Amino acid sequence: MTDPNETAGQQRLKTMACVKWWPTGQGRRRRPYPFWTRTLNSVIMPEDREEHWDAAYRSRGARGVSWFQAEPVMSLQMIQALGIDPTTAVIDVGGGASSLVDHLVADGFLDVSVLDLSDVALDEGRARLGVGGAVTWLHQDILTWRPIRRFGLWHDRAVFHFLTEQVDQETYLAALADALEPGSGLVLATFAPEGPEFCSGLPVARYSTKQLLARLGEGFVAVEERREEHVTPAGVIQPFSWLAARRDGDHPGSLS
Ligand SMILES: C[S@@+](CC[C@H](N)C(=O)[O-])C[C@H]1O[C@@H](n2cnc3c(N)ncnc32)[C@H](O)[C@@H]1O
């Protein structure tokens, strides 16, 4: 549990302890993460981003990472608020090892894609659900991936907030715009303004639901806005902002 006497700085250090070692060179010597990991998404090559996330899942296991939750309760509630039905094609961006896909398949969803940079994380899902069937596993970097088809729901819990550089946010939003059909749904969850400043050793951008909606730009209408206090496996409370929105028909992406 969180110690009420702990300062915000102490809690932040705990959060940063998610992943604190950077493997280097052939001998995989380890050093504390240097300050330049601030630029991890923008400047570091996609292979290194991948190594970072693989190391996070390997070192703590899928159930030991700070974002682990036994049940994706908020995701399911937000999807329900949008009135998404099982015929909808869904993509869980940065879905990692989350059990959201298990729930969607169990609820009869026929077309679910899970995209993640970490194959270690995707292996967890593949081991649970197998390959083929209703699930497509996409081992991709959202900053280089371009959708070749459309989805009726885009879900992202705790991925967009790692994009602290405007250029990366715009790359992400361009993929989102291309992937979503008019009328389709979006569920986006990020750290709230009073949430941690770092996670997994990386800085994050924090948002209120209003700020998230503004960041999406024109073309999205809010359907549900919530706040959640996620409790990490180590007992640290992390406030999240949750936005469920619907894309209006006036801003088609380039895949129309
Ligand atoms: C904090 S975790 C959240 C995982 C999952 N959404 C959940 O709720 O359990 C962030 C996830 O995003 C993935 N990720 C980070 N950067 C990414 C990128 N540029 N492209 C695709 N996935 C990325 C990581 O591998 C990790 O699985």
The ligand as an SDF file (V2000), in Angstrom:
LIG
                    3D

 27 29  0  0  0  0  0  0  0  0999 V2000
    2.0420    0.9120  -19.8930 C   0  0  0  0  0  0  0  0  0  0  0  0
    1.9640   -0.4190  -21.0220 S   0  0  0  0  0  0  0  0  0  0  0  0
    0.2150   -0.6500  -21.2170 C   0  0  0  0  0  0  0  0  0  0  0  0
   -0.1100   -2.0110  -21.7860 C   0  0  0  0  0  0  0  0  0  0  0  0
   -1.6130   -2.2910  -21.9630 C   0  0  0  0  0  0  0  0  0  0  0  0
   -2.2780   -1.2650  -22.7300 N   0  0  0  0  0  0  0  0  0  0  0  0
   -2.2860   -2.4840  -20.6410 C   0  0  0  0  0  0  0  0  0  0  0  0
   -3.1770   -1.7080  -20.3060 O   0  0  0  0  0  0  0  0  0  0  0  0
   -1.9280   -3.4460  -19.9360 O   0  0  0  0  0  0  0  0  0  0  0  0
    2.4570    0.3430  -22.5320 C   0  0  0  0  0  0  0  0  0  0  0  0
    2.4710   -0.6320  -23.6810 C   0  0  0  0  0  0  0  0  0  0  0  0
    2.7160    0.0730  -24.8910 O   0  0  0  0  0  0  0  0  0  0  0  0
    3.6690   -0.6190  -25.6570 C   0  0  0  0  0  0  0  0  0  0  0  0
    4.3410    0.4220  -26.4630 N   0  0  0  0  0  0  0  0  0  0  0  0
    5.1300    1.4300  -26.0260 C   0  0  0  0  0  0  0  0  0  0  0  0
    5.5230    2.1960  -27.0360 N   0  0  0  0  0  0  0  0  0  0  0  0
    4.9480    1.6700  -28.1480 C   0  0  0  0  0  0  0  0  0  0  0  0
    4.9790    2.0160  -29.5190 C   0  0  0  0  0  0  0  0  0  0  0  0
    5.7030    3.0770  -29.9520 N   0  0  0  0  0  0  0  0  0  0  0  0
    4.2770    1.2480  -30.3880 N   0  0  0  0  0  0  0  0  0  0  0  0
    3.5520    0.1810  -29.9590 C   0  0  0  0  0  0  0  0  0  0  0  0
    3.5020   -0.1990  -28.6660 N   0  0  0  0  0  0  0  0  0  0  0  0
    4.1830    0.5420  -27.7820 C   0  0  0  0  0  0  0  0  0  0  0  0
    4.5600   -1.3150  -24.6550 C   0  0  0  0  0  0  0  0  0  0  0  0
    5.2440   -2.4200  -25.1910 O   0  0  0  0  0  0  0  0  0  0  0  0
    3.5560   -1.7020  -23.5890 C   0  0  0  0  0  0  0  0  0  0  0  0
    2.9860   -2.9610  -23.8430 O   0  0  0  0  0  0  0  0  0  0  0  0
  1  2  1  0
  2  3  1  0
  2 10  1  0
  3  4  1  0
  4  5  1  0
  5  6  1  0
  5  7  1  0
  7  8  2  0
  7  9  1  0
 10 11  1  0
 11 12  1  0
 11 26  1  0
 12 13  1  0
 13 14  1  0
 13 24  1  0
 14 15  1  0
 14 23  1  0
 15 16  2  0
 16 17  1  0
 17 18  1  0
 17 23  2  0
 18 19  1  0
 18 20  2  0
 20 21  1  0
 21 22  2  0
 22 23  1  0
 24 25  1  0
 24 26  1  0
 26 27  1  0
M  CHG  2   2   1   9  -1
M  END
$$$$
